[in-house]
């Protein structure tokens, strides 16, 4: 009998006993926090799983199935020219404009295919942080000065944090670069332009399906929003044609899938999420029954990522809702504590704002109305910028997933870099602007 393990088990039993014995069930604060945890998770599942997470998982699975390791290494590899790799990473994130959780499958896809840590981290940060619509909304609602500071800070952050992670783990990166130099040149199965169009169609589905509503004054964004679902359908049709003629998907199955989605689109024209969901369910069926080959590998890779990421995301959203609640609603931590802690421009205020932002879940664009309320309650401009730079790029759910993808040490370093740099950037901005 291992005495150490027995003592550890006894300590676990004792901790569980006292936790449930003193659980404050029935108190307004605790019961409200439980409600907020369930409400936030319900909202996340309804608004983000089908439209954001599922397409992102399929894109990540496609990276594993259709993108050669050499292609990833060409733009993101440890031996790639730094100007090229970090530039592509930043631009890719800005184009996708996803939230901190949706970017995770995409990050995992390129990281597992051999991308260098620095460029992969730059991509991970830039996806949710460099969101063009969010920057525009920030400038309109919170002022041009804060919007410009957010845009400039996010671009600089993606580069600085990526380069810092590369430097901190340079011995591992050197070993990775050496191993990549010895890899044989893989066989090219199809032209690069075909693979690029395939991913462009998937990215278009993700982007247009999640295009946020904009006011008539923002003419371009409003015009795109008014036709978001026809654009999504057009991208889906292009994807279907490519799968049939370039990737060898079964003609009858693709025809049945297309017909079903069209019929559902007519029946449920007021609720496009239903045919959208049916499309991905049907796509899963087509891929999983296609026999051995790239299409089956695509589904298998997406499914493996789903099993790794989805449970951690849901657990993280539950905990985030329990502690901090939803916008306009309180969790276990009273909101006036947050308002009190982020007034002024002290180190403590900026650090607290960065830390809370790093652990709280922000859906795309929700950080703007939250900050509008906090600024009205006395929040300093420095802490506001710190939250804008740390909040959209991180969350408790994303931290839990990152730990499973790249380990505790790298995840802790990434979180520490985001919080630290956001803190000092907020202090600088609050002092001089």
N, C-alpha and C positions, 0 to 999 in steps of 0.2 A: 504494500500500500504506500503510495506517494503522499507523505504528510503535507507537503506544500500544496498539492492539488486539492487535498481534502479541506485545508484551511481556506483556500480560494473559493471552493464550493460553499462552505459554511458562510463566508462573508457575503457571497451572492444571495444566498437564501435570507440572511439577516437584512440585507439592503432592500430586497423585494418586500419582506415582511413589514419593515418600518415605513417604506414608501406607501404601501396600500393602507397601512394602519392609520397613518396621519393624512391620507389624501383628503384635501378640503372639498370633497364633493358636497354640493348644496350651496356653497358660497357664490355670490353673484359674479365675482371676478373669475373664479375657476371655471364655473359653468359657461360663462361668456366666452372664455378662451377656448374651451372645447368646441363650442358652436362655431367660433371663428376658424378653427382648424379645419372643421368639416366643410364650412362654407367656402373657404379658400380652395380646398382640394376639389370640391364640386365645381367651382368656377374654372379652375385650371383644367380639369378633365374635359369640361364642355367646350371651352374656348381655345385650348391650346393643343390638346393631344391629337385630335383628328386633323386640324388645319396646319399645325406647326410640326409637332413631333413625328407623326407618321411619315410625312413627306421627307423630313430630314433623315429619318432612319433609312428610308429607301435610297436616298442619295448616298448616304454613307455606305450602305450595302453595295451600291453600284460602283463606288470607288474601289472596294475590295474585289469586285468581280470583273470589272471592265477596264480599270485603269492599271496599267503595268507599273510595277515598282519603279522602273526606270523613268516613267513620266512624272511620278511624284518626286523622285530624286532630282529630276531636271530643274524643278522650280522651288522645291522646299528642302532638298537634301542637305546633309551636314557639310557637303563639299561644294555646294552651289555658291555662286557669287552672292555676297551678302546684300548688295544693293538690289539685285534681281529678286532674291527670295523674300526679303522683308517688304519690298515694294509690292510684289504680287500678293503677299499675305494681307497687307493693309487694304489694298484695293478690293480683294475678294470679299473681305469682311464688310466693307462699305456697300458693296453691291447687294449682298445677301440681306443685311439689315435685320437680323433675327435677335431673339431674346437670349439671355444667358443660358437657358436650358436647351433651346432648339439648336444652338451652335455645337452642343456637346457631341452628338453623333458624328458631325462633320469633322470636328477636331480629332475624335478617336479614329476616324477613317484614315485621315492623312498621317496621323502620328504612328499608327500601327503599320502603315505601308513604308515607313522609313524616313518620314519628314524630320528635319532637324528640330531640336527642342525649341530653339529661338524663333524660327519662322512659324512653327505650329502654335506657339504661345501668342505671337503677334496676331495670327489669324483668330485665335480663341478670344483675344481681347477686342479686336476690331469689329468682329461680327455684331455684337450687341451694343458696343460703345459708339461706333461711327455710323450712326443711323441718320441718314440725310433728313428724313421726315421729322425725326425727333429733334434734331438740331434746329430745323426751321421752326417747329412748334415752340421750342425753348426760347428762341429769339423773339417770337411774336408775343408769347405770354409773359415771359420773365424778363424780357429786355434784350436788345441786340448785343449789349456788352457781355451778358452771361452766356448767350447763345454762341457768340464768337469764341469766348473762352472755352466753352465745352468742345467745340469743333477742333480748335487748335490743340487743346489739352489731350483729347482722345487720340488724335493722330500721333502726337509726340509720345504719349503713353504706350501705344502699341509697339512702337519702335524701341523705346527705352526699356520696357519690361521684357520684350523678347530678347534684346541684346544682353540684358542683365541675367536672365535665366541661362542663356548660352554661356556666359562667363562663369556663373556659379557652378555649372555642371560641365565645364569645358573638358575635363578628363574623359567623361562618358561620351561627349560629342566627338572628341578626337578618335576614340575607339570606334565609334559608329562610322565616322568618315573613312577610317582605314578599312573597315569591313565593307563599306559600300564601294570602295575603289576596286575590290577584288571580285565584285559580282559580275557574272557573265552578262553579255548583252541579250536581253530577252527577245523572243520572236514577236514581231508586230502582227497582230491578227486583223486589224482594220486601220484605215487612215485616221490620223489624229482629228481631222475635221469632223468625221462622223461621231466619234466619241465626244467631241466638244459640243456638237449640236444636241446630242442625247442629254448631256448634263445641263445644257442651257434650257432645254424644255422642262427638265425637272426643277431647276432653279426658278423658272418662270411660274410654274405651278405653285411653288412655295411662296414666292413673292406676291403674286397677284391675289391668291386666296386669302392672304393675310394683310392686304393693303388697308391701312387704317383710314377711317373717315376723315375728311378734311372739309373745311368751310369753303363756300363759294369764292371767298377772297383769294384762296390758294388755288388758282385756276387749273394749273397742271395736275396737282395732286387730286383735286376734286374731280377733274375730268376722268382721270384714270380710275378713281374709286367708283364712278358711275357705271363703268364698263368692266369692273374687276372680274366678274364671273364669266362673261363672254371671252375675255382674254385668258382666263384660267382654262376654259373649255378648249380654246384654240391651241394652247400649249399641250393639253392632254391629248388632243387629236394628233398633234405632231408626234408626240411620244409614242402613241399607238402605232402610227405608220412606220416609225423607225424600228420599233420592236418587231413588227411583222416582216419588213423587207430587209432590214440590216442585221437583226439579231435572231431571226428564224423562229419567232413565236408562232404557235399553231394558228392557222387561218380561221378555222371554225370557232375556236375558243375566243380569239380576239373579236370576231364578228359578234358572237353572243354577248361578250362583255360590252362592246360599244353600243349595241342595240339596247341592252338593259339600262345603261347609263342615260341614253337619250330619252327612253320612255320615262324613267324616273325624273329626269330634268323637266319634262313636260308636266308630269303629275304634281311634282313638288317644286314648281317654279318659284314659290315664295320661300322655300327652305332649301337652298342649294347645298347645304351641308349633307343632306341625305344622298343625292346622287354622287357627291364628292366622296363620301364614305364608301358607297357601293363600288365606286371605281377602284379604290385601293383594296377593298376586299376581293373584288374580281381579279385585280392584278396579282394579288397573292396566290389566288387559285391557279391562274395561268402559269405563273413562275414555278410553283411548287409541284405542278403536274407535268412539267415540260421534260422530265427525264434528266439524265446526267448532262452537265454542261454549264455554260455561263449563266443561263437564265436561272437554273436551279441554284447555282452558287450565289447569285444575287439575292434570292430570297433567303437562303441559309445565312448569309452574312448579316442581312438586315434583322433577321430573327434573333441571331446570337447577340447583336447589339441591343435589341429590345429587352431581352432577358437580363442583360447587364445593367441597363440604364433605367428602364421604367420603374422598377420597384424602389430604387434609391431616390428617384425624382419625387415619387408620390410620398415617400416617407419624409423627405426634406420639406415638401410643401406643407404637409401636416404640421411639422414642428414649427416652421416659419409662421404659419397662421396661428398656432397656439400661443406663441410668444409675442408676436407683433400685430396679429390681426390683418384685416384688409384695409385698403384706403377708406378712411372715414369711420372705421370701426376699431375698437381696442381689443387686443389680446391680453395675455397675462401681464405684460409690461404696460403701464399707463402711458398714454400718448403725451400727457403733460410733462412727464419725466423727460421724454425726448425733446420737446419744445424748450424746456428749461436748460437742457444740457448743450444745445447747439446755438445759444445766443452769443453774440460777440464774435471775436476772431481769435480766441486763445488757442493754444495747442490742444488743450483738452476738448474744446468744442469741435475743432476740425477732426481730431482723432476719433471722437465719439461718432461724429457724422459719417466718417469713412467706414468705421467698424460696423455701425448699424446698417449702412448701405450695403456692405459686403455680405451680410447674412440675411437681409430681408429680400424677399422675392419681388422683383418689379417686372410686370409684363411690359411689352413695348409701349411707350408713350405714357404709362401711368405715373412715371416719376415726375412729370411736369405738373399735373394738378396737385400732387402730394406736396411738392416743393412750394407751389403757389400758396397753399394753406400754411405751411411752416414759416414762409417768409412773412406772411401776414401776422403770424403769431410772435414774431421777433427773431426769427432765425437770421444769422449773419450771412453776408454774401459769400464769404470764404467757405464756411461749412456747407453752403448750398452747392457750390462748385465741387467740393470734395465728395458730396453725395452723388452728384451727377456723374463724376468720373469713376467712382467705386461701385455705385449701386447697380446700374444696368449690366455691368460686366461680370458681376459675381452674385451669388445667392447661396443660401445653405443647401438647397437641392443640387446646384451645380458643383459645390465643393465636395459633397458626398460622392458624386459620380466621378469627378476628377481624381479623387483618391483611388478609386478602383481602376482607373485608366493608367495613371502615371505614378502612383505610389504616394505615400504620406509625405515623404521628404520634399518632393517637387511641388506637390500641392500646397504644403505649408509655405514654401518659398514664394510661390506665385501669389498667394493671398497676402502674405506679409509685404511683398513689393507693391501690390495694388493699394493696400491700406496706407502704407508709409508714404508713397509718392503722392497719393491723393491728399493726404494730410498736409504735407508741406506745400503742395501746389495751392490748396485752399488758403493756407496762411499767407502765402505770397500775394494771391489775388485779393484777399480781404484787406491786406495792408496797403497795397498800391493802387487798387481800383475801387 
